[in-house]
């Protein structure tokens, strides 16, 4: 099995990754929303608009 980030051979200690570094890169991608699936569901669009509006009203 190859590492999904850099394609090197995976290490059993970090499986499916080759190293902790690649595992951390993958975690960062999840946290940034890089793996998000687009949706056309009207309810999802409404929820996203509400969240954006709430974020805009918060002080920085």
PQR file of N, CA, C, O and H, with PARSE charges and radii, in Angstrom:
ATOM      1  N   UNK A   1       0.839  -1.169   0.000 -0.4000 1.5000
ATOM      2  CA  UNK A   1       0.000   0.000   0.000 -0.0000 2.0000
ATOM      3  C   UNK A   1       0.891   1.240   0.000  0.5500 1.7000
ATOM      4  O   UNK A   1       1.911   1.276   0.687 -0.5500 1.4000
ATOM      5  N   UNK A   2       0.507   2.244  -0.763 -0.4000 1.5000
ATOM      6  CA  UNK A   2       1.291   3.475  -0.804 -0.0000 2.0000
ATOM      7  C   UNK A   2       0.600   4.579  -0.007  0.5500 1.7000
ATOM      8  O   UNK A   2      -0.619   4.574   0.170 -0.5500 1.4000
ATOM      9  H   UNK A   2      -0.322   2.215  -1.321  0.4000 1.0000
ATOM     10  N   UNK A   3       1.400   5.510   0.460 -0.4000 1.5000
ATOM     11  CA  UNK A   3       0.917   6.642   1.241 -0.0000 2.0000
ATOM     12  C   UNK A   3      -0.018   7.494   0.377  0.5500 1.7000
ATOM     13  O   UNK A   3       0.342   7.834  -0.750 -0.5500 1.4000
ATOM     14  H   UNK A   3       2.389   5.514   0.316  0.4000 1.0000
ATOM     15  N   UNK A   4      -1.208   7.847   0.877 -0.4000 1.5000
ATOM     16  CA  UNK A   4      -2.128   8.656   0.077 -0.0000 2.0000
ATOM     17  C   UNK A   4      -1.659  10.098  -0.123  0.5500 1.7000
ATOM     18  O   UNK A   4      -2.189  10.804  -0.982 -0.5500 1.4000
ATOM     19  H   UNK A   4      -1.500   7.571   1.792  0.4000 1.0000
ATOM     20  N   UNK A   5      -0.683  10.540   0.650 -0.4000 1.5000
ATOM     21  CA  UNK A   5      -0.185  11.913   0.524 -0.0000 2.0000
ATOM     22  C   UNK A   5       0.990  11.999  -0.444  0.5500 1.7000
ATOM     23  O   UNK A   5       0.956  12.790  -1.387 -0.5500 1.4000
ATOM     24  H   UNK A   5      -0.252   9.967   1.348  0.4000 1.0000
ATOM     25  N   UNK A   6       2.039  11.187  -0.221 -0.4000 1.5000
ATOM     26  CA  UNK A   6       3.252  11.321  -1.045 -0.0000 2.0000
ATOM     27  C   UNK A   6       3.529  10.112  -1.938  0.5500 1.7000
ATOM     28  O   UNK A   6       4.469  10.131  -2.733 -0.5500 1.4000
ATOM     29  H   UNK A   6       2.066  10.545   0.544  0.4000 1.0000
ATOM     30  N   UNK A   7       2.724   9.074  -1.813 -0.4000 1.5000
ATOM     31  CA  UNK A   7       2.819   7.855  -2.640 -0.0000 2.0000
ATOM     32  C   UNK A   7       4.006   6.960  -2.288  0.5500 1.7000
ATOM     33  O   UNK A   7       4.259   5.986  -2.996 -0.5500 1.4000
ATOM     34  H   UNK A   7       1.960   9.059  -1.167  0.4000 1.0000
ATOM     35  N   UNK A   8       4.745   7.262  -1.212 -0.4000 1.5000
ATOM     36  CA  UNK A   8       5.827   6.380  -0.761 -0.0000 2.0000
ATOM     37  C   UNK A   8       5.206   5.127  -0.128  0.5500 1.7000
ATOM     38  O   UNK A   8       4.004   5.081   0.134 -0.5500 1.4000
ATOM     39  H   UNK A   8       4.539   8.054  -0.637  0.4000 1.0000
ATOM     40  N   UNK A   9       6.036   4.126   0.109 -0.4000 1.5000
ATOM     41  CA  UNK A   9       5.554   2.896   0.738 -0.0000 2.0000
ATOM     42  C   UNK A   9       5.085   3.218   2.160  0.5500 1.7000
ATOM     43  O   UNK A   9       5.789   3.901   2.904 -0.5500 1.4000
ATOM     44  H   UNK A   9       7.012   4.163  -0.104  0.4000 1.0000
ATOM     45  N   UNK A  10       3.903   2.730   2.539 -0.4000 1.5000
ATOM     46  CA  UNK A  10       3.382   3.037   3.862 -0.0000 2.0000
ATOM     47  C   UNK A  10       4.143   2.285   4.948  0.5500 1.7000
ATOM     48  O   UNK A  10       4.670   1.196   4.721 -0.5500 1.4000
ATOM     49  H   UNK A  10       3.331   2.176   1.935  0.4000 1.0000
ATOM     50  N   UNK A  11       4.187   2.884   6.116 -0.4000 1.5000
ATOM     51  CA  UNK A  11       4.857   2.314   7.283 -0.0000 2.0000
ATOM     52  C   UNK A  11       3.773   1.713   8.179  0.5500 1.7000
ATOM     53  O   UNK A  11       2.805   2.402   8.503 -0.5500 1.4000
ATOM     54  H   UNK A  11       3.759   3.769   6.300  0.4000 1.0000
ATOM     55  N   UNK A  12       3.905   0.453   8.587 -0.4000 1.5000
ATOM     56  CA  UNK A  12       2.885  -0.164   9.442 -0.0000 2.0000
ATOM     57  C   UNK A  12       2.587   0.637  10.714  0.5500 1.7000
ATOM     58  O   UNK A  12       1.465   0.588  11.219 -0.5500 1.4000
ATOM     59  H   UNK A  12       4.691  -0.107   8.325  0.4000 1.0000
ATOM     60  N   UNK A  13       3.558   1.361  11.232 -0.4000 1.5000
ATOM     61  CA  UNK A  13       3.355   2.160  12.439 -0.0000 2.0000
ATOM     62  C   UNK A  13       2.480   3.385  12.180  0.5500 1.7000
ATOM     63  O   UNK A  13       1.878   3.920  13.111 -0.5500 1.4000
ATOM     64  H   UNK A  13       4.470   1.401  10.822  0.4000 1.0000
ATOM     65  N   UNK A  14       2.401   3.833  10.927 -0.4000 1.5000
ATOM     66  CA  UNK A  14       1.642   5.041  10.583 -0.0000 2.0000
ATOM     67  C   UNK A  14       0.564   4.760   9.541  0.5500 1.7000
ATOM     68  O   UNK A  14       0.002   5.689   8.960 -0.5500 1.4000
ATOM     69  H   UNK A  14       2.890   3.398  10.171  0.4000 1.0000
ATOM     70  N   UNK A  15       0.284   3.526   9.314 -0.4000 1.5000
ATOM     71  CA  UNK A  15      -0.605   3.104   8.248 -0.0000 2.0000
ATOM     72  C   UNK A  15      -1.877   3.907   8.201  0.5500 1.7000
ATOM     73  O   UNK A  15      -2.480   4.104   9.256 -0.5500 1.4000
ATOM     74  H   UNK A  15       0.740   2.771   9.787  0.4000 1.0000
ATOM     75  N   UNK A  16      -2.332   4.382   7.075 -0.4000 1.5000
ATOM     76  CA  UNK A  16      -1.868   4.084   5.724 -0.0000 2.0000
ATOM     77  C   UNK A  16      -0.778   5.032   5.231  0.5500 1.7000
ATOM     78  O   UNK A  16      -0.426   5.011   4.052 -0.5500 1.4000
ATOM     79  H   UNK A  16      -1.843   4.221   6.218  0.4000 1.0000
ATOM     80  N   UNK A  17      -0.252   5.847   6.109 -0.4000 1.5000
ATOM     81  CA  UNK A  17       0.751   6.840   5.721 -0.0000 2.0000
ATOM     82  C   UNK A  17       2.163   6.278   5.851  0.5500 1.7000
ATOM     83  O   UNK A  17       2.377   5.229   6.457 -0.5500 1.4000
ATOM     84  H   UNK A  17      -0.539   5.864   7.067  0.4000 1.0000
ATOM     85  N   UNK A  18       3.121   6.998   5.268 -0.4000 1.5000
ATOM     86  CA  UNK A  18       4.524   6.570   5.346 -0.0000 2.0000
ATOM     87  C   UNK A  18       5.209   7.148   6.573  0.5500 1.7000
ATOM     88  O   UNK A  18       6.245   6.643   7.005 -0.5500 1.4000
ATOM     89  H   UNK A  18       2.947   7.850   4.775  0.4000 1.0000
ATOM     90  N   UNK A  19       4.629   8.218   7.143 -0.4000 1.5000
ATOM     91  CA  UNK A  19       5.255   8.889   8.279 -0.0000 2.0000
ATOM     92  C   UNK A  19       4.222   9.708   9.037  0.5500 1.7000
ATOM     93  O   UNK A  19       3.113   9.934   8.555 -0.5500 1.4000
ATOM     94  H   UNK A  19       3.787   8.629   6.793  0.4000 1.0000
ATOM     95  N   UNK A  20       4.604  10.149  10.234 -0.4000 1.5000
ATOM     96  CA  UNK A  20       3.726  11.018  11.012 -0.0000 2.0000
ATOM     97  C   UNK A  20       3.528  12.344  10.281  0.5500 1.7000
ATOM     98  O   UNK A  20       2.461  12.950  10.374 -0.5500 1.4000
ATOM     99  H   UNK A  20       5.505   9.965  10.626  0.4000 1.0000
ATOM    100  N   UNK A  21       4.528  12.786   9.571 -0.4000 1.5000
ATOM    101  CA  UNK A  21       4.427  14.042   8.812 -0.0000 2.0000
ATOM    102  C   UNK A  21       3.276  13.977   7.813  0.5500 1.7000
ATOM    103  O   UNK A  21       2.461  14.897   7.734 -0.5500 1.4000
ATOM    104  H   UNK A  21       5.395  12.293   9.495  0.4000 1.0000
ATOM    105  N   UNK A  22       3.214  12.876   7.044 -0.4000 1.5000
ATOM    106  CA  UNK A  22       2.127  12.747   6.065 -0.0000 2.0000
ATOM    107  C   UNK A  22       0.772  12.596   6.760  0.5500 1.7000
ATOM    108  O   UNK A  22      -0.238  13.097   6.266 -0.5500 1.4000
ATOM    109  H   UNK A  22       3.876  12.129   7.108  0.4000 1.0000
ATOM    110  N   UNK A  23       0.751  11.906   7.908 -0.4000 1.5000
ATOM    111  CA  UNK A  23      -0.495  11.788   8.672 -0.0000 2.0000
ATOM    112  C   UNK A  23      -0.958  13.166   9.136  0.5500 1.7000
ATOM    113  O   UNK A  23      -2.151  13.468   9.107 -0.5500 1.4000
ATOM    114  H   UNK A  23       1.572  11.500   8.309  0.4000 1.0000
ATOM    115  N   UNK A  24      -0.004  14.007   9.568 -0.4000 1.5000
ATOM    116  CA  UNK A  24      -0.348  15.357  10.006 -0.0000 2.0000
ATOM    117  C   UNK A  24      -0.825  16.223   8.841  0.5500 1.7000
ATOM    118  O   UNK A  24      -1.733  17.037   9.010 -0.5500 1.4000
ATOM    119  H   UNK A  24       0.965  13.762   9.592  0.4000 1.0000
ATOM    120  N   UNK A  25      -0.239  16.060   7.688 -0.4000 1.5000
ATOM    121  CA  UNK A  25      -0.693  16.791   6.497 -0.0000 2.0000
ATOM    122  C   UNK A  25      -2.135  16.409   6.188  0.5500 1.7000
ATOM    123  O   UNK A  25      -2.960  17.273   5.892 -0.5500 1.4000
ATOM    124  H   UNK A  25       0.499  15.398   7.550  0.4000 1.0000
ATOM    125  N   UNK A  26      -2.438  15.115   6.257 -0.4000 1.5000
ATOM    126  CA  UNK A  26      -3.797  14.648   5.994 -0.0000 2.0000
ATOM    127  C   UNK A  26      -4.778  15.224   7.021  0.5500 1.7000
ATOM    128  O   UNK A  26      -5.868  15.669   6.660 -0.5500 1.4000
ATOM    129  H   UNK A  26      -1.767  14.413   6.498  0.4000 1.0000
ATOM    130  N   UNK A  27      -4.392  15.215   8.292 -0.4000 1.5000
ATOM    131  CA  UNK A  27      -5.246  15.786   9.332 -0.0000 2.0000
ATOM    132  C   UNK A  27      -5.500  17.263   9.060  0.5500 1.7000
ATOM    133  O   UNK A  27      -6.629  17.736   9.193 -0.5500 1.4000
ATOM    134  H   UNK A  27      -3.507  14.854   8.586  0.4000 1.0000
ATOM    135  N   UNK A  28      -4.462  17.990   8.682 -0.4000 1.5000
ATOM    136  CA  UNK A  28      -4.624  19.403   8.337 -0.0000 2.0000
ATOM    137  C   UNK A  28      -5.596  19.599   7.193  0.5500 1.7000
ATOM    138  O   UNK A  28      -6.394  20.537   7.205 -0.5500 1.4000
ATOM    139  H   UNK A  28      -3.545  17.606   8.573  0.4000 1.0000
ATOM    140  N   UNK A  29      -5.534  18.719   6.201 -0.4000 1.5000
ATOM    141  CA  UNK A  29      -6.476  18.808   5.079 -0.0000 2.0000
ATOM    142  C   UNK A  29      -7.914  18.621   5.553  0.5500 1.7000
ATOM    143  O   UNK A  29      -8.814  19.332   5.107 -0.5500 1.4000
ATOM    144  H   UNK A  29      -4.886  17.958   6.191  0.4000 1.0000
ATOM    145  N   UNK A  30      -8.130  17.667   6.455 -0.4000 1.5000
ATOM    146  CA  UNK A  30      -9.476  17.461   7.009 -0.0000 2.0000
ATOM    147  C   UNK A  30      -9.940  18.696   7.766  0.5500 1.7000
ATOM    148  O   UNK A  30     -11.076  19.141   7.601 -0.5500 1.4000
ATOM    149  H   UNK A  30      -7.399  17.089   6.818  0.4000 1.0000
ATOM    150  N   UNK A  31      -9.058  19.250   8.600 -0.4000 1.5000
ATOM    151  CA  UNK A  31      -9.432  20.396   9.423 -0.0000 2.0000
ATOM    152  C   UNK A  31      -9.704  21.646   8.594  0.5500 1.7000
ATOM    153  O   UNK A  31     -10.535  22.469   8.977 -0.5500 1.4000
ATOM    154  H   UNK A  31      -8.135  18.888   8.734  0.4000 1.0000
ATOM    155  N   UNK A  32      -9.019  21.801   7.468 -0.4000 1.5000
ATOM    156  CA  UNK A  32      -9.248  22.935   6.571 -0.0000 2.0000
ATOM    157  C   UNK A  32     -10.493  22.754   5.725  0.5500 1.7000
ATOM    158  O   UNK A  32     -10.966  23.708   5.107 -0.5500 1.4000
ATOM    159  H   UNK A  32      -8.344  21.132   7.156  0.4000 1.0000
ATOM    160  N   UNK A  33     -11.036  21.534   5.689 -0.4000 1.5000
ATOM    161  CA  UNK A  33     -12.200  21.270   4.852 -0.0000 2.0000
ATOM    162  C   UNK A  33     -11.836  20.911   3.430  0.5500 1.7000
ATOM    163  O   UNK A  33     -12.689  20.969   2.544 -0.5500 1.4000
ATOM    164  H   UNK A  33     -10.652  20.759   6.192  0.4000 1.0000
ATOM    165  N   UNK A  34     -10.591  20.541   3.192 -0.4000 1.5000
ATOM    166  CA  UNK A  34     -10.153  20.219   1.838 -0.0000 2.0000
ATOM    167  C   UNK A  34     -10.836  18.967   1.282  0.5500 1.7000
ATOM    168  O   UNK A  34     -10.880  18.770   0.067 -0.5500 1.4000
ATOM    169  H   UNK A  34      -9.899  20.494   3.912  0.4000 1.0000
ATOM    170  N   UNK A  35     -11.360  18.133   2.158 -0.4000 1.5000
ATOM    171  CA  UNK A  35     -12.014  16.909   1.706 -0.0000 2.0000
ATOM    172  C   UNK A  35     -13.532  17.031   1.711  0.5500 1.7000
ATOM    173  O   UNK A  35     -14.227  16.020   1.616 -0.5500 1.4000
ATOM    174  H   UNK A  35     -11.324  18.293   3.145  0.4000 1.0000
ATOM    175  N   UNK A  36     -14.053  18.227   1.818 -0.4000 1.5000
ATOM    176  CA  UNK A  36     -15.497  18.434   1.862 -0.0000 2.0000
ATOM    177  C   UNK A  36     -16.138  18.066   0.529  0.5500 1.7000
ATOM    178  O   UNK A  36     -15.566  18.283  -0.539 -0.5500 1.4000
ATOM    179  H   UNK A  36     -13.489  19.049   1.895  0.4000 1.0000
ATOM    180  N   UNK A  37     -17.322  17.513   0.619 -0.4000 1.5000
ATOM    181  CA  UNK A  37     -18.082  17.145  -0.577 -0.0000 2.0000
ATOM    182  C   UNK A  37     -19.064  18.262  -0.895  0.5500 1.7000
ATOM    183  O   UNK A  37     -19.787  18.706  -0.002 -0.5500 1.4000
ATOM    184  H   UNK A  37     -17.787  17.337   1.486  0.4000 1.0000
ATOM    185  N   UNK A  38     -19.115  18.728  -2.135 -0.4000 1.5000
ATOM    186  CA  UNK A  38     -20.082  19.764  -2.494 -0.0000 2.0000
ATOM    187  C   UNK A  38     -21.499  19.214  -2.412  0.5500 1.7000
ATOM    188  O   UNK A  38     -21.730  18.024  -2.627 -0.5500 1.4000
ATOM    189  H   UNK A  38     -18.528  18.368  -2.860  0.4000 1.0000
ATOM    190  N   UNK A  39     -22.437  20.091  -2.100 -0.4000 1.5000
ATOM    191  CA  UNK A  39     -23.828  19.664  -1.961 -0.0000 2.0000
ATOM    192  C   UNK A  39     -24.753  20.669  -2.631  0.5500 1.7000
ATOM    193  O   UNK A  39     -24.528  21.877  -2.560 -0.5500 1.4000
ATOM    194  H   UNK A  39     -22.249  21.057  -1.925  0.4000 1.0000
ATOM    195  N   UNK A  40     -25.787  20.163  -3.276 -0.4000 1.5000
ATOM    196  CA  UNK A  40     -26.825  21.010  -3.855 -0.0000 2.0000
ATOM    197  C   UNK A  40     -28.102  20.958  -3.030  0.5500 1.7000
ATOM    198  O   UNK A  40     -29.122  21.518  -3.432 -0.5500 1.4000
ATOM    199  H   UNK A  40     -25.969  19.181  -3.333  0.4000 1.0000
ATOM    200  N   UNK A  41     -28.057  20.292  -1.881 -0.4000 1.5000
ATOM    201  CA  UNK A  41     -29.219  20.166  -1.015 -0.0000 2.0000
ATOM    202  C   UNK A  41     -29.589  21.551  -0.482  0.5500 1.7000
ATOM    203  O   UNK A  41     -28.751  22.206   0.137 -0.5500 1.4000
ATOM    204  H   UNK A  41     -27.229  19.837  -1.555  0.4000 1.0000
ATOM    205  N   UNK A  42     -30.819  22.012  -0.707 -0.4000 1.5000
ATOM    206  CA  UNK A  42     -31.220  23.354  -0.242 -0.0000 2.0000
ATOM    207  C   UNK A  42     -31.029  23.550   1.262  0.5500 1.7000
ATOM    208  O   UNK A  42     -30.714  24.654   1.705 -0.5500 1.4000
ATOM    209  H   UNK A  42     -31.500  21.481  -1.211  0.4000 1.0000
ATOM    210  N   UNK A  43     -31.216  22.490   2.048 -0.4000 1.5000
ATOM    211  CA  UNK A  43     -31.032  22.607   3.489 -0.0000 2.0000
ATOM    212  C   UNK A  43     -29.568  22.876   3.824  0.5500 1.7000
ATOM    213  O   UNK A  43     -29.277  23.666   4.722 -0.5500 1.4000
ATOM    214  H   UNK A  43     -31.472  21.593   1.688  0.4000 1.0000
ATOM    215  N   UNK A  44     -28.645  22.232   3.116 -0.4000 1.5000
ATOM    216  CA  UNK A  44     -27.223  22.475   3.343 -0.0000 2.0000
ATOM    217  C   UNK A  44     -26.850  23.911   2.986  0.5500 1.7000
ATOM    218  O   UNK A  44     -26.070  24.553   3.689 -0.5500 1.4000
ATOM    219  H   UNK A  44     -28.881  21.590   2.386  0.4000 1.0000
ATOM    220  N   UNK A  45     -27.408  24.401   1.894 -0.4000 1.5000
ATOM    221  CA  UNK A  45     -27.130  25.773   1.454 -0.0000 2.0000
ATOM    222  C   UNK A  45     -27.646  26.766   2.491  0.5500 1.7000
ATOM    223  O   UNK A  45     -26.972  27.744   2.813 -0.5500 1.4000
ATOM    224  H   UNK A  45     -28.041  23.879   1.322  0.4000 1.0000
ATOM    225  N   UNK A  46     -28.844  26.508   3.011 -0.4000 1.5000
ATOM    226  CA  UNK A  46     -29.420  27.383   4.032 -0.0000 2.0000
ATOM    227  C   UNK A  46     -28.572  27.366   5.305  0.5500 1.7000
ATOM    228  O   UNK A  46     -28.316  28.418   5.891 -0.5500 1.4000
ATOM    229  H   UNK A  46     -29.392  25.713   2.749  0.4000 1.0000
ATOM    230  N   UNK A  47     -28.141  26.196   5.732 -0.4000 1.5000
ATOM    231  CA  UNK A  47     -27.293  26.098   6.926 -0.0000 2.0000
ATOM    232  C   UNK A  47     -25.974  26.830   6.730  0.5500 1.7000
ATOM    233  O   UNK A  47     -25.500  27.502   7.646 -0.5500 1.4000
ATOM    234  H   UNK A  47     -28.348  25.341   5.257  0.4000 1.0000
ATOM    235  N   UNK A  48     -25.380  26.713   5.562 -0.4000 1.5000
ATOM    236  CA  UNK A  48     -24.119  27.400   5.282 -0.0000 2.0000
ATOM    237  C   UNK A  48     -24.313  28.911   5.311  0.5500 1.7000
ATOM    238  O   UNK A  48     -23.465  29.636   5.832 -0.5500 1.4000
ATOM    239  H   UNK A  48     -25.765  26.167   4.818  0.4000 1.0000
ATOM    240  N   UNK A  49     -25.419  29.386   4.756 -0.4000 1.5000
ATOM    241  CA  UNK A  49     -25.699  30.826   4.768 -0.0000 2.0000
ATOM    242  C   UNK A  49     -25.885  31.320   6.195  0.5500 1.7000
ATOM    243  O   UNK A  49     -25.394  32.393   6.544 -0.5500 1.4000
ATOM    244  H   UNK A  49     -26.108  28.797   4.333  0.4000 1.0000
ATOM    245  N   UNK A  50     -26.590  30.549   7.028 -0.4000 1.5000
ATOM    246  CA  UNK A  50     -26.789  30.937   8.421 -0.0000 2.0000
ATOM    247  C   UNK A  50     -25.464  30.977   9.178  0.5500 1.7000
ATOM    248  O   UNK A  50     -25.231  31.887   9.973 -0.5500 1.4000
ATOM    249  H   UNK A  50     -26.989  29.677   6.745  0.4000 1.0000
ATOM    250  N   UNK A  51     -24.597  29.998   8.935 -0.4000 1.5000
ATOM    251  CA  UNK A  51     -23.297  29.973   9.596 -0.0000 2.0000
ATOM    252  C   UNK A  51     -22.433  31.152   9.161  0.5500 1.7000
ATOM    253  O   UNK A  51     -21.736  31.745   9.983 -0.5500 1.4000
ATOM    254  H   UNK A  51     -24.786  29.258   8.289  0.4000 1.0000
ATOM    255  N   UNK A  52     -22.473  31.491   7.883 -0.4000 1.5000
ATOM    256  CA  UNK A  52     -21.700  32.624   7.374 -0.0000 2.0000
ATOM    257  C   UNK A  52     -22.202  33.926   7.999  0.5500 1.7000
ATOM    258  O   UNK A  52     -21.407  34.788   8.375 -0.5500 1.4000
ATOM    259  H   UNK A  52     -23.039  31.009   7.215  0.4000 1.0000
ATOM    260  N   UNK A  53     -23.497  34.059   8.106 -0.4000 1.5000
ATOM    261  CA  UNK A  53     -24.082  35.254   8.705 -0.0000 2.0000
ATOM    262  C   UNK A  53     -23.687  35.369  10.185  0.5500 1.7000
ATOM    263  O   UNK A  53     -23.379  36.459  10.667 -0.5500 1.4000
ATOM    264  H   UNK A  53     -24.143  33.359   7.801  0.4000 1.0000
ATOM    265  N   UNK A  54     -23.699  34.245  10.895 -0.4000 1.5000
ATOM    266  CA  UNK A  54     -23.310  34.242  12.304 -0.0000 2.0000
ATOM    267  C   UNK A  54     -21.834  34.608  12.451  0.5500 1.7000
ATOM    268  O   UNK A  54     -21.467  35.332  13.376 -0.5500 1.4000
ATOM    269  H   UNK A  54     -23.950  33.359  10.504  0.4000 1.0000
ATOM    270  N   UNK A  55     -20.995  34.120  11.558 -0.4000 1.5000
ATOM    271  CA  UNK A  55     -19.550  34.443  11.597 -0.0000 2.0000
ATOM    272  C   UNK A  55     -19.323  35.929  11.331  0.5500 1.7000
ATOM    273  O   UNK A  55     -18.447  36.547  11.935 -0.5500 1.4000
ATOM    274  H   UNK A  55     -21.293  33.532  10.806  0.4000 1.0000
ATOM    275  N   UNK A  56     -20.100  36.485  10.444 -0.4000 1.5000
ATOM    276  CA  UNK A  56     -19.936  37.901  10.091 -0.0000 2.0000
ATOM    277  C   UNK A  56     -20.292  38.803  11.277  0.5500 1.7000
ATOM    278  O   UNK A  56     -19.705  39.873  11.440 -0.5500 1.4000
ATOM    279  H   UNK A  56     -20.812  35.982   9.953  0.4000 1.0000
ATOM    280  N   UNK A  57     -21.245  38.378  12.100 -0.4000 1.5000
ATOM    281  CA  UNK A  57     -21.678  39.172  13.230 -0.0000 2.0000
ATOM    282  C   UNK A  57     -20.783  39.073  14.441  0.5500 1.7000
ATOM    283  O   UNK A  57     -20.929  39.869  15.369 -0.5500 1.4000
ATOM    284  H   UNK A  57     -21.721  37.508  11.968  0.4000 1.0000
ATOM    285  N   UNK A  58     -19.857  38.123  14.471 -0.4000 1.5000
ATOM    286  CA  UNK A  58     -18.969  37.940  15.616 -0.0000 2.0000
ATOM    287  C   UNK A  58     -17.817  38.936  15.583  0.5500 1.7000
ATOM    288  O   UNK A  58     -17.265  39.221  14.520 -0.5500 1.4000
ATOM    289  H   UNK A  58     -19.738  37.476  13.718  0.4000 1.0000
ATOM    290  N   UNK A  59     -17.457  39.460  16.743 -0.4000 1.5000
ATOM    291  CA  UNK A  59     -16.261  40.334  16.779 -0.0000 2.0000
ATOM    292  C   UNK A  59     -14.997  39.491  16.619  0.5500 1.7000
ATOM    293  O   UNK A  59     -14.953  38.337  17.045 -0.5500 1.4000
ATOM    294  H   UNK A  59     -17.905  39.228  17.607  0.4000 1.0000
ATOM    295  N   UNK A  60     -13.992  40.066  16.012 -0.4000 1.5000
ATOM    296  CA  UNK A  60     -12.731  39.336  15.769 -0.0000 2.0000
ATOM    297  C   UNK A  60     -11.860  39.418  16.929  0.5500 1.7000
ATOM    298  O   UNK A  60     -10.759  38.867  16.914 -0.5500 1.4000
ATOM    299  H   UNK A  60     -14.028  41.003  15.665  0.4000 1.0000
TER
END
